[in-house]
């Protein structure tokens, strides 16, 4: 606009390029930023979101399935550790008493 104004002033020193461009700029603003354009952009955004929705749901299901599998694996590990025999206090005392009896008998 500044370059056009400079050229216009050389051709006609009384020209006001901003006054000449005002109708064009107003129309451009209305077509790009007016209520109708805003609604059209919002509708396009909603349509794009609706097109992405099935992929979003699929990704969510994949994540949930992975979480379920991790939870099952954690449960399996926990149950495996629970099934593994760990000597309790009474078993340790019994084994020590047995060793003490064997050592006493041996001598």
BAZAPA-728657 format. One record per residue: residue in one letter; x negated, y, z of N, C-alpha, C, CB in turn. Coordinates in Angstrom, 1 decimal, always signed. Glycine has a CB too. Layout:
<res A, n_xx X, n_yy Y, n_zz Z, ca_xx X, ca_yy Y, ca_zz Z, c_xx X, c_yy Y, c_zz Z, cb_xx X, cb_yy Y, cb_zz Z>
...
END
This chain:
<res X, n_xx -0.8, n_yy -1.2, n_zz +0.0, ca_xx +0.0, ca_yy +0.0, ca_zz +0.0, c_xx -0.9, c_yy +1.3, c_zz +0.0, cb_xx +0.9, cb_yy +0.0, cb_zz +1.2>
<res X, n_xx -2.0, n_yy +1.2, n_zz +0.7, ca_xx -2.8, ca_yy +2.4, ca_zz +0.8, c_xx -3.5, c_yy +2.7, c_zz -0.6, cb_xx -3.9, cb_yy +2.2, cb_zz +1.8>
<res X, n_xx -3.9, n_yy +1.6, n_zz -1.2, ca_xx -4.5, ca_yy +1.8, ca_zz -2.6, c_xx -3.4, c_yy +2.3, c_zz -3.6, cb_xx -5.1, cb_yy +0.4, cb_zz -3.1>
<res X, n_xx -2.2, n_yy +1.8, n_zz -3.5, ca_xx -1.2, ca_yy +2.2, ca_zz -4.4, c_xx -0.8, c_yy +3.7, c_zz -4.1, cb_xx +0.1, cb_yy +1.3, cb_zz -4.2>
<res X, n_xx -0.8, n_yy +4.0, n_zz -2.8, ca_xx -0.6, ca_yy +5.4, ca_zz -2.5, c_xx -1.6, c_yy +6.3, c_zz -3.1, cb_xx -0.4, cb_yy +5.6, cb_zz -1.0>
<res X, n_xx -2.9, n_yy +5.9, n_zz -3.0, ca_xx -4.0, ca_yy +6.7, ca_zz -3.5, c_xx -3.9, c_yy +6.9, c_zz -5.0, cb_xx -5.3, cb_yy +6.1, cb_zz -3.2>
<res X, n_xx -3.5, n_yy +5.9, n_zz -5.7, ca_xx -3.4, ca_yy +5.9, ca_zz -7.2, c_xx -2.1, c_yy +6.8, c_zz -7.5, cb_xx -3.2, cb_yy +4.5, cb_zz -7.8>
<res X, n_xx -1.1, n_yy +6.6, n_zz -6.7, ca_xx +0.1, ca_yy +7.4, ca_zz -7.0, c_xx -0.1, c_yy +8.9, c_zz -6.8, cb_xx +1.3, cb_yy +6.9, cb_zz -6.1>
<res X, n_xx -0.9, n_yy +9.3, n_zz -5.7, ca_xx -1.2, ca_yy +10.7, ca_zz -5.5, c_xx -2.0, c_yy +11.3, c_zz -6.6, cb_xx -1.9, cb_yy +10.8, cb_zz -4.1>
<res X, n_xx -2.9, n_yy +10.5, n_zz -7.2, ca_xx -3.7, ca_yy +11.0, ca_zz -8.3, c_xx -2.8, c_yy +11.3, c_zz -9.5, cb_xx -4.8, cb_yy +10.0, cb_zz -8.7>
<res X, n_xx -1.8, n_yy +10.4, n_zz -9.7, ca_xx -0.9, ca_yy +10.7, ca_zz -10.9, c_xx +0.1, c_yy +11.8, c_zz -10.6, cb_xx -0.1, cb_yy +9.4, cb_zz -11.2>
<res X, n_xx +0.7, n_yy +11.8, n_zz -9.3, ca_xx +1.6, ca_yy +12.8, ca_zz -9.0, c_xx +1.4, c_yy +13.2, c_zz -7.5, cb_xx +3.1, cb_yy +12.3, cb_zz -9.2>
<res X, n_xx +0.8, n_yy +14.3, n_zz -7.2, ca_xx +0.4, ca_yy +14.7, ca_zz -5.8, c_xx +1.7, c_yy +14.8, c_zz -4.9, cb_xx -0.3, cb_yy +16.0, cb_zz -5.8>
<res X, n_xx +2.9, n_yy +14.9, n_zz -5.4, ca_xx +4.0, ca_yy +15.1, ca_zz -4.6, c_xx +4.7, c_yy +13.8, c_zz -4.3, cb_xx +5.0, cb_yy +16.0, cb_zz -5.2>
<res X, n_xx +4.2, n_yy +12.7, n_zz -4.8, ca_xx +4.8, ca_yy +11.4, ca_zz -4.6, c_xx +4.6, c_yy +10.9, c_zz -3.1, cb_xx +4.2, cb_yy +10.3, cb_zz -5.6>
<res X, n_xx +5.7, n_yy +10.3, n_zz -2.6, ca_xx +5.6, ca_yy +9.7, ca_zz -1.3, c_xx +5.9, c_yy +8.2, c_zz -1.5, cb_xx +6.7, cb_yy +10.3, cb_zz -0.3>
<res X, n_xx +4.8, n_yy +7.4, n_zz -1.5, ca_xx +4.9, ca_yy +6.0, ca_zz -1.8, c_xx +5.7, c_yy +5.2, c_zz -0.7, cb_xx +3.5, cb_yy +5.3, cb_zz -1.9>
<res X, n_xx +5.6, n_yy +5.7, n_zz +0.5, ca_xx +6.4, ca_yy +5.0, ca_zz +1.6, c_xx +7.9, c_yy +5.2, c_zz +1.4, cb_xx +5.9, cb_yy +5.6, cb_zz +3.0>
<res X, n_xx +8.3, n_yy +6.4, n_zz +1.0, ca_xx +9.7, ca_yy +6.6, ca_zz +0.7, c_xx +10.2, c_yy +5.7, c_zz -0.5, cb_xx +10.0, cb_yy +8.1, cb_zz +0.4>
<res X, n_xx +9.3, n_yy +5.6, n_zz -1.5, ca_xx +9.6, ca_yy +4.7, ca_zz -2.6, c_xx +9.7, c_yy +3.3, c_zz -2.3, cb_xx +8.6, cb_yy +5.0, cb_zz -3.8>
<res X, n_xx +8.8, n_yy +2.9, n_zz -1.4, ca_xx +8.7, ca_yy +1.4, ca_zz -1.0, c_xx +9.7, c_yy +1.0, c_zz +0.1, cb_xx +7.3, cb_yy +1.1, cb_zz -0.5>
<res X, n_xx +10.4, n_yy +2.0, n_zz +0.7, ca_xx +11.2, ca_yy +1.7, ca_zz +1.9, c_xx +12.4, c_yy +0.7, c_zz +1.5, cb_xx +11.9, cb_yy +2.9, cb_zz +2.4>
<res X, n_xx +13.1, n_yy +0.9, n_zz +0.4, ca_xx +14.1, ca_yy -0.1, ca_zz +0.1, c_xx +13.6, c_yy -1.5, c_zz -0.2, cb_xx +14.9, cb_yy +0.4, cb_zz -1.2>
<res X, n_xx +12.4, n_yy -1.6, n_zz -0.8, ca_xx +11.8, ca_yy -2.9, ca_zz -1.1, c_xx +11.4, c_yy -3.6, c_zz +0.2, cb_xx +10.6, cb_yy -2.8, cb_zz -2.0>
<res X, n_xx +10.8, n_yy -2.8, n_zz +1.1, ca_xx +10.3, ca_yy -3.3, ca_zz +2.4, c_xx +11.5, c_yy -3.7, c_zz +3.3, cb_xx +9.4, cb_yy -2.3, cb_zz +3.1>
<res X, n_xx +12.6, n_yy -2.9, n_zz +3.3, ca_xx +13.7, ca_yy -3.3, ca_zz +4.1, c_xx +14.4, c_yy -4.6, c_zz +3.5, cb_xx +14.8, cb_yy -2.2, cb_zz +4.0>
<res X, n_xx +14.4, n_yy -4.7, n_zz +2.2, ca_xx +15.0, ca_yy -6.0, ca_zz +1.7, c_xx +14.1, c_yy -7.2, c_zz +2.0, cb_xx +15.1, cb_yy -5.8, cb_zz +0.1>
<res X, n_xx +12.8, n_yy -7.0, n_zz +1.9, ca_xx +11.9, ca_yy -8.1, ca_zz +2.2, c_xx +12.0, c_yy -8.5, c_zz +3.7, cb_xx +10.4, cb_yy -7.7, cb_zz +1.9>
<res X, n_xx +12.1, n_yy -7.5, n_zz +4.6, ca_xx +12.3, ca_yy -7.7, ca_zz +6.0, c_xx +13.6, c_yy -8.5, c_zz +6.3, cb_xx +12.2, cb_yy -6.4, cb_zz +6.8>
<res X, n_xx +14.7, n_yy -8.0, n_zz +5.7, ca_xx +15.9, ca_yy -8.7, ca_zz +5.8, c_xx +15.9, c_yy -10.2, c_zz +5.3, cb_xx +17.0, cb_yy -8.0, cb_zz +5.1>
<res X, n_xx +15.2, n_yy -10.4, n_zz +4.2, ca_xx +15.2, ca_yy -11.7, ca_zz +3.6, c_xx +14.3, c_yy -12.7, c_zz +4.4, cb_xx +14.8, cb_yy -11.7, cb_zz +2.2>
<res X, n_xx +13.3, n_yy -12.1, n_zz +5.1, ca_xx +12.3, ca_yy -13.0, ca_zz +5.8, c_xx +12.5, c_yy -13.0, c_zz +7.3, cb_xx +10.9, cb_yy -12.5, cb_zz +5.5>
<res X, n_xx +13.1, n_yy -11.9, n_zz +7.9, ca_xx +13.2, ca_yy -11.9, ca_zz +9.3, c_xx +14.6, c_yy -11.5, c_zz +9.8, cb_xx +12.2, cb_yy -10.9, cb_zz +9.8>
<res X, n_xx +15.6, n_yy -11.4, n_zz +8.9, ca_xx +16.9, ca_yy -11.1, ca_zz +9.3, c_xx +17.6, c_yy -12.3, c_zz +10.0, cb_xx +17.7, cb_yy -10.6, cb_zz +8.1>
<res X, n_xx +18.9, n_yy -12.1, n_zz +10.4, ca_xx +19.6, ca_yy -13.1, ca_zz +11.1, c_xx +19.8, c_yy -14.4, c_zz +10.2, cb_xx +21.0, cb_yy -12.6, cb_zz +11.5>
<res X, n_xx +20.1, n_yy -14.2, n_zz +8.9, ca_xx +20.3, ca_yy -15.3, ca_zz +8.0, c_xx +19.0, c_yy -16.1, c_zz +7.9, cb_xx +20.8, cb_yy -14.8, cb_zz +6.7>
<res X, n_xx +17.8, n_yy -15.4, n_zz +7.7, ca_xx +16.6, ca_yy -16.1, ca_zz +7.6, c_xx +16.2, c_yy -16.8, c_zz +8.8, cb_xx +15.5, cb_yy -15.1, cb_zz +7.2>
<res X, n_xx +16.5, n_yy -16.2, n_zz +10.0, ca_xx +16.2, ca_yy -16.9, ca_zz +11.3, c_xx +17.0, c_yy -18.1, c_zz +11.4, cb_xx +16.5, cb_yy -15.9, cb_zz +12.4>
<res X, n_xx +18.3, n_yy -18.1, n_zz +11.1, ca_xx +19.2, ca_yy -19.3, ca_zz +11.1, c_xx +18.7, c_yy -20.3, c_zz +10.1, cb_xx +20.6, cb_yy -18.9, cb_zz +10.8>
<res X, n_xx +18.3, n_yy -19.9, n_zz +9.0, ca_xx +17.8, ca_yy -20.9, ca_zz +8.0, c_xx +16.5, c_yy -21.6, c_zz +8.5, cb_xx +17.5, cb_yy -20.2, cb_zz +6.6>
<res X, n_xx +15.6, n_yy -20.8, n_zz +9.1, ca_xx +14.4, ca_yy -21.4, ca_zz +9.7, c_xx +14.7, c_yy -22.4, c_zz +10.8, cb_xx +13.4, cb_yy -20.3, cb_zz +10.2>
<res X, n_xx +15.7, n_yy -22.0, n_zz +11.7, ca_xx +16.1, ca_yy -22.8, ca_zz +12.8, c_xx +16.7, c_yy -24.1, c_zz +12.3, cb_xx +17.1, cb_yy -22.1, cb_zz +13.7>
<res X, n_xx +17.5, n_yy -24.0, n_zz +11.2, ca_xx +18.1, ca_yy -25.2, ca_zz +10.6, c_xx +17.1, c_yy -26.1, c_zz +10.0, cb_xx +19.2, cb_yy -24.8, cb_zz +9.6>
<res X, n_xx +16.1, n_yy -25.5, n_zz +9.4, ca_xx +15.0, ca_yy -26.3, ca_zz +8.8, c_xx +14.2, c_yy -27.0, c_zz +9.9, cb_xx +14.1, cb_yy -25.4, cb_zz +7.9>
<res X, n_xx +14.0, n_yy -26.3, n_zz +11.0, ca_xx +13.2, ca_yy -26.9, ca_zz +12.1, c_xx +14.0, c_yy -28.1, c_zz +12.7, cb_xx +12.9, cb_yy -25.9, cb_zz +13.2>
<res X, n_xx +15.3, n_yy -27.9, n_zz +12.9, ca_xx +16.2, ca_yy -29.0, ca_zz +13.4, c_xx +16.1, c_yy -30.2, c_zz +12.5, cb_xx +17.6, cb_yy -28.5, cb_zz +13.6>
<res X, n_xx +16.2, n_yy -29.9, n_zz +11.2, ca_xx +16.2, ca_yy -31.1, ca_zz +10.2, c_xx +14.9, c_yy -31.8, c_zz +10.3, cb_xx +16.5, cb_yy -30.5, cb_zz +8.8>
<res X, n_xx +13.8, n_yy -31.0, n_zz +10.4, ca_xx +12.5, ca_yy -31.6, ca_zz +10.5, c_xx +12.4, c_yy -32.5, c_zz +11.8, cb_xx +11.4, cb_yy -30.6, cb_zz +10.4>
<res X, n_xx +12.9, n_yy -31.9, n_zz +12.9, ca_xx +12.9, ca_yy -32.7, ca_zz +14.1, c_xx +13.7, c_yy -34.0, c_zz +14.0, cb_xx +13.4, cb_yy -31.8, cb_zz +15.3>
<res X, n_xx +14.8, n_yy -33.9, n_zz +13.4, ca_xx +15.7, ca_yy -35.1, ca_zz +13.2, c_xx +15.0, c_yy -36.1, c_zz +12.3, cb_xx +17.0, cb_yy -34.7, cb_zz +12.6>
<res X, n_xx +14.2, n_yy -35.7, n_zz +11.3, ca_xx +13.5, ca_yy -36.6, ca_zz +10.5, c_xx +12.3, c_yy -37.3, c_zz +11.3, cb_xx +12.9, cb_yy -35.9, cb_zz +9.2>
<res X, n_xx +11.8, n_yy -36.6, n_zz +12.2, ca_xx +10.7, ca_yy -37.1, ca_zz +13.1, c_xx +11.2, c_yy -38.0, c_zz +14.2, cb_xx +9.9, cb_yy -36.0, cb_zz +13.6>
<res X, n_xx +12.5, n_yy -37.9, n_zz +14.5, ca_xx +13.1, ca_yy -38.6, ca_zz +15.7, c_xx +12.9, c_yy -40.1, c_zz +15.6, cb_xx +14.5, cb_yy -38.3, cb_zz +15.8>
<res X, n_xx +13.1, n_yy -40.8, n_zz +14.5, ca_xx +12.9, ca_yy -42.3, ca_zz +14.5, c_xx +11.5, c_yy -42.7, c_zz +14.8, cb_xx +13.3, cb_yy -42.8, cb_zz +13.1>
<res X, n_xx +10.5, n_yy -41.9, n_zz +14.2, ca_xx +9.1, ca_yy -42.2, ca_zz +14.5, c_xx +8.8, c_yy -42.0, c_zz +16.0, cb_xx +8.2, cb_yy -41.4, cb_zz +13.6>
<res X, n_xx +9.4, n_yy -40.9, n_zz +16.5, ca_xx +9.2, ca_yy -40.6, ca_zz +17.9, c_xx +9.7, c_yy -41.7, c_zz +18.8, cb_xx +9.8, cb_yy -39.3, cb_zz +18.3>
<res X, n_xx +10.9, n_yy -42.2, n_zz +18.5, ca_xx +11.5, ca_yy -43.3, ca_zz +19.2, c_xx +10.6, c_yy -44.6, c_zz +19.1, cb_xx +12.9, cb_yy -43.6, cb_zz +18.8>
<res X, n_xx +10.2, n_yy -44.9, n_zz +17.9, ca_xx +9.3, ca_yy -46.0, ca_zz +17.7, c_xx +8.0, c_yy -45.9, c_zz +18.6, cb_xx +8.9, cb_yy -46.2, cb_zz +16.3>
<res X, n_xx +7.4, n_yy -44.7, n_zz +18.5, ca_xx +6.2, ca_yy -44.5, ca_zz +19.3, c_xx +6.5, c_yy -44.7, c_zz +20.8, cb_xx +5.6, cb_yy -43.2, cb_zz +19.1>
<res X, n_xx +7.6, n_yy -44.2, n_zz +21.3, ca_xx +8.0, ca_yy -44.3, ca_zz +22.7, c_xx +8.2, c_yy -45.8, c_zz +23.0, cb_xx +9.3, cb_yy -43.5, cb_zz +22.9>
<res X, n_xx +8.8, n_yy -46.5, n_zz +22.2, ca_xx +9.0, ca_yy -48.0, ca_zz +22.4, c_xx +7.7, c_yy -48.7, c_zz +22.5, cb_xx +9.9, cb_yy -48.6, cb_zz +21.3>
<res X, n_xx +6.7, n_yy -48.3, n_zz +21.6, ca_xx +5.4, ca_yy -48.9, ca_zz +21.6, c_xx +4.7, c_yy -48.6, c_zz +23.0, cb_xx +4.5, cb_yy -48.4, cb_zz +20.5>
<res X, n_xx +4.8, n_yy -47.4, n_zz +23.4, ca_xx +4.2, ca_yy -47.0, ca_zz +24.7, c_xx +4.8, c_yy -47.8, c_zz +25.8, cb_xx +4.3, cb_yy -45.5, cb_zz +24.9>
<res X, n_xx +6.1, n_yy -47.9, n_zz +25.8, ca_xx +6.8, ca_yy -48.6, ca_zz +26.9, c_xx +6.5, c_yy -50.1, c_zz +26.9, cb_xx +8.3, cb_yy -48.4, cb_zz +26.8>
<res X, n_xx +6.4, n_yy -50.6, n_zz +25.7, ca_xx +6.0, ca_yy -52.1, ca_zz +25.6, c_xx +4.6, c_yy -52.3, c_zz +26.2, cb_xx +6.1, cb_yy -52.6, cb_zz +24.2>
<res X, n_xx +3.7, n_yy -51.4, n_zz +25.8, ca_xx +2.3, ca_yy -51.5, ca_zz +26.4, c_xx +2.3, c_yy -51.4, c_zz +27.9, cb_xx +1.5, cb_yy -50.4, cb_zz +25.7>
<res X, n_xx +3.1, n_yy -50.5, n_zz +28.4, ca_xx +3.2, ca_yy -50.3, ca_zz +29.9, c_xx +3.8, c_yy -51.6, c_zz +30.5, cb_xx +4.0, cb_yy -49.1, cb_zz +30.2>
<res X, n_xx +4.8, n_yy -52.1, n_zz +29.9, ca_xx +5.4, ca_yy -53.4, ca_zz +30.4, c_xx +4.4, c_yy -54.5, c_zz +30.4, cb_xx +6.6, cb_yy -53.8, cb_zz +29.6>
<res X, n_xx +3.6, n_yy -54.6, n_zz +29.3, ca_xx +2.6, ca_yy -55.7, ca_zz +29.2, c_xx +1.5, c_yy -55.5, c_zz +30.3, cb_xx +2.0, cb_yy -55.7, cb_zz +27.8>
<res X, n_xx +1.1, n_yy -54.2, n_zz +30.5, ca_xx +0.1, ca_yy -53.9, ca_zz +31.5, c_xx +0.6, c_yy -54.3, c_zz +32.9, cb_xx -0.4, cb_yy -52.4, cb_zz +31.5>
<res X, n_xx +1.9, n_yy -54.0, n_zz +33.1, ca_xx +2.5, ca_yy -54.3, ca_zz +34.4, c_xx +2.5, c_yy -55.9, c_zz +34.6, cb_xx +3.9, cb_yy -53.7, cb_zz +34.6>
<res X, n_xx +2.9, n_yy -56.6, n_zz +33.5, ca_xx +2.9, ca_yy -58.0, ca_zz +33.6, c_xx +1.5, c_yy -58.6, c_zz +33.9, cb_xx +3.5, cb_yy -58.6, cb_zz +32.3>
<res X, n_xx +0.5, n_yy -58.1, n_zz +33.2, ca_xx -0.9, ca_yy -58.5, ca_zz +33.4, c_xx -1.3, c_yy -58.2, c_zz +34.8, cb_xx -1.8, cb_yy -57.8, cb_zz +32.4>
<res X, n_xx -0.9, n_yy -57.1, n_zz +35.4, ca_xx -1.3, ca_yy -56.8, ca_zz +36.7, c_xx -0.6, c_yy -57.7, c_zz +37.7, cb_xx -0.9, cb_yy -55.3, cb_zz +37.1>
<res X, n_xx +0.7, n_yy -58.1, n_zz +37.4, ca_xx +1.4, ca_yy -59.0, ca_zz +38.3, c_xx +0.7, c_yy -60.4, c_zz +38.2, cb_xx +2.9, cb_yy -59.1, cb_zz +37.8>
<res X, n_xx +0.3, n_yy -60.8, n_zz +37.0, ca_xx -0.4, ca_yy -62.1, ca_zz +36.8, c_xx -1.7, c_yy -62.1, c_zz +37.6, cb_xx -0.6, cb_yy -62.4, cb_zz +35.3>
<res X, n_xx -2.4, n_yy -61.1, n_zz +37.5, ca_xx -3.7, ca_yy -61.0, ca_zz +38.3, c_xx -3.4, c_yy -61.1, c_zz +39.8, cb_xx -4.5, cb_yy -59.7, cb_zz +37.9>
<res X, n_xx -2.4, n_yy -60.3, n_zz +40.2, ca_xx -2.1, ca_yy -60.3, ca_zz +41.6, c_xx -1.6, c_yy -61.7, c_zz +42.1, cb_xx -1.0, cb_yy -59.3, cb_zz +41.9>
<res X, n_xx -0.8, n_yy -62.4, n_zz +41.3, ca_xx -0.3, ca_yy -63.7, ca_zz +41.7, c_xx -1.5, c_yy -64.7, c_zz +41.6, cb_xx +0.8, cb_yy -64.2, cb_zz +40.8>
<res X, n_xx -2.4, n_yy -64.6, n_zz +40.7, ca_xx -3.6, ca_yy -65.5, ca_zz +40.6, c_xx -4.4, c_yy -65.3, c_zz +41.8, cb_xx -4.4, cb_yy -65.2, cb_zz +39.3>
<res X, n_xx -4.7, n_yy -64.0, n_zz +42.2, ca_xx -5.4, ca_yy -63.8, ca_zz +43.4, c_xx -4.7, c_yy -64.3, c_zz +44.7, cb_xx -5.8, cb_yy -62.3, cb_zz +43.5>
<res X, n_xx -3.4, n_yy -64.2, n_zz +44.7, ca_xx -2.7, ca_yy -64.7, ca_zz +45.8, c_xx -2.7, c_yy -66.2, c_zz +45.9, cb_xx -1.2, cb_yy -64.2, cb_zz +45.7>
<res X, n_xx -2.8, n_yy -66.9, n_zz +44.8, ca_xx -2.8, ca_yy -68.4, ca_zz +44.8, c_xx -4.2, c_yy -68.9, c_zz +45.1, cb_xx -2.4, cb_yy -68.9, cb_zz +43.4>
<res X, n_xx -5.2, n_yy -68.1, n_zz +44.9, ca_xx -6.6, ca_yy -68.5, ca_zz +45.2, c_xx -6.7, c_yy -68.6, c_zz +46.7, cb_xx -7.6, cb_yy -67.5, cb_zz +44.6>
<res X, n_xx -7.4, n_yy -69.7, n_zz +47.1, ca_xx -7.5, ca_yy -70.0, ca_zz +48.6, c_xx -8.6, c_yy -69.1, c_zz +49.2, cb_xx -7.9, cb_yy -71.5, cb_zz +48.8>
<res X, n_xx -8.2, n_yy -68.5, n_zz +50.2, ca_xx -9.1, ca_yy -67.7, ca_zz +51.0, c_xx -9.1, c_yy -68.2, c_zz +52.4, cb_xx -8.8, cb_yy -66.1, cb_zz +50.9>
<res X, n_xx -10.2, n_yy -68.5, n_zz +53.0, ca_xx -10.2, ca_yy -69.0, ca_zz +54.4, c_xx -9.7, c_yy -68.0, c_zz +55.3, cb_xx -11.5, cb_yy -69.6, cb_zz +54.8>
<res X, n_xx -8.8, n_yy -68.3, n_zz +56.2, ca_xx -8.4, ca_yy -67.4, ca_zz +57.3, c_xx -9.3, c_yy -67.6, c_zz +58.5, cb_xx -6.9, cb_yy -67.7, cb_zz +57.7>
<res X, n_xx -9.0, n_yy -66.8, n_zz +59.5, ca_xx -9.8, ca_yy -66.9, ca_zz +60.7, c_xx -9.8, c_yy -68.2, c_zz +61.4, cb_xx -9.3, cb_yy -65.8, cb_zz +61.7>
<res X, n_xx -8.7, n_yy -68.9, n_zz +61.4, ca_xx -8.6, ca_yy -70.2, ca_zz +62.1, c_xx -9.4, c_yy -71.3, c_zz +61.3, cb_xx -7.1, cb_yy -70.7, cb_zz +62.2>
<res X, n_xx -9.4, n_yy -71.2, n_zz +59.9, ca_xx -10.1, ca_yy -72.1, ca_zz +59.2, c_xx -11.6, c_yy -71.9, c_zz +59.4, cb_xx -9.8, cb_yy -72.0, cb_zz +57.7>
<res X, n_xx -12.1, n_yy -70.7, n_zz +59.4, ca_xx -13.5, ca_yy -70.4, ca_zz +59.7, c_xx -13.9, c_yy -71.0, c_zz +61.0, cb_xx -13.8, cb_yy -68.9, cb_zz +59.6>
<res X, n_xx -13.1, n_yy -70.8, n_zz +62.0, ca_xx -13.4, ca_yy -71.3, ca_zz +63.4, c_xx -13.5, c_yy -72.8, c_zz +63.4, cb_xx -12.4, cb_yy -70.8, cb_zz +64.4>
<res X, n_xx -12.5, n_yy -73.4, n_zz +62.7, ca_xx -12.5, ca_yy -74.9, ca_zz +62.6, c_xx -13.8, c_yy -75.4, c_zz +61.9, cb_xx -11.2, cb_yy -75.4, cb_zz +61.8>
<res X, n_xx -14.2, n_yy -74.8, n_zz +60.8, ca_xx -15.4, ca_yy -75.2, ca_zz +60.1, c_xx -16.6, c_yy -75.0, c_zz +61.0, cb_xx -15.6, cb_yy -74.5, cb_zz +58.8>
<res X, n_xx -16.7, n_yy -73.9, n_zz +61.7, ca_xx -17.8, ca_yy -73.7, ca_zz +62.6, c_xx -17.8, c_yy -74.7, c_zz +63.7, cb_xx -17.8, cb_yy -72.2, cb_zz +63.1>
<res X, n_xx -16.7, n_yy -75.0, n_zz +64.3, ca_xx -16.6, ca_yy -76.0, ca_zz +65.3, c_xx -17.0, c_yy -77.4, c_zz +64.8, cb_xx -15.1, cb_yy -76.1, cb_zz +65.9>
<res X, n_xx -16.6, n_yy -77.7, n_zz +63.6, ca_xx -17.0, ca_yy -79.0, ca_zz +63.0, c_xx -18.5, c_yy -79.0, c_zz +62.8, cb_xx -16.3, cb_yy -79.2, cb_zz +61.6>
<res X, n_xx -19.1, n_yy -77.9, n_zz +62.3, ca_xx -20.6, ca_yy -77.9, ca_zz +62.1, c_xx -21.3, c_yy -78.0, c_zz +63.5, cb_xx -21.0, cb_yy -76.6, cb_zz +61.4>
<res X, n_xx -20.8, n_yy -77.3, n_zz +64.5, ca_xx -21.4, ca_yy -77.4, ca_zz +65.8, c_xx -21.3, c_yy -78.8, c_zz +66.4, cb_xx -20.7, cb_yy -76.4, cb_zz +66.8>
<res X, n_xx -20.2, n_yy -79.5, n_zz +66.1, ca_xx -20.0, ca_yy -80.9, ca_zz +66.6, c_xx -21.0, c_yy -81.8, c_zz +65.9, cb_xx -18.6, cb_yy -81.4, cb_zz +66.4>
<res X, n_xx -21.1, n_yy -81.6, n_zz +64.6, ca_xx -22.1, ca_yy -82.4, ca_zz +63.8, c_xx -23.5, c_yy -82.2, c_zz +64.3, cb_xx -22.0, cb_yy -82.2, cb_zz +62.3>
<res X, n_xx -23.9, n_yy -80.9, n_zz +64.5, ca_xx -25.2, ca_yy -80.6, ca_zz +65.0, c_xx -25.5, c_yy -81.2, c_zz +66.4, cb_xx -25.5, cb_yy -79.1, cb_zz +65.0>
<res X, n_xx -24.5, n_yy -81.1, n_zz +67.3, ca_xx -24.6, ca_yy -81.7, ca_zz +68.6, c_xx -24.7, c_yy -83.2, c_zz +68.6, cb_xx -23.4, cb_yy -81.2, cb_zz +69.5>
<res X, n_xx -24.0, n_yy -83.8, n_zz +67.8, ca_xx -24.0, ca_yy -85.3, ca_zz +67.7, c_xx -25.3, c_yy -85.7, c_zz +67.1, cb_xx -22.8, cb_yy -85.8, cb_zz +66.8>
<res X, n_xx -25.9, n_yy -85.0, n_zz +66.2, ca_xx -27.1, ca_yy -85.3, ca_zz +65.5, c_xx -28.2, c_yy -85.3, c_zz +66.4, cb_xx -27.3, cb_yy -84.4, cb_zz +64.3>
<res X, n_xx -28.3, n_yy -84.4, n_zz +67.4, ca_xx -29.4, ca_yy -84.3, ca_zz +68.3, c_xx -29.2, c_yy -85.1, c_zz +69.4, cb_xx -29.7, cb_yy -82.9, cb_zz +68.7>
END
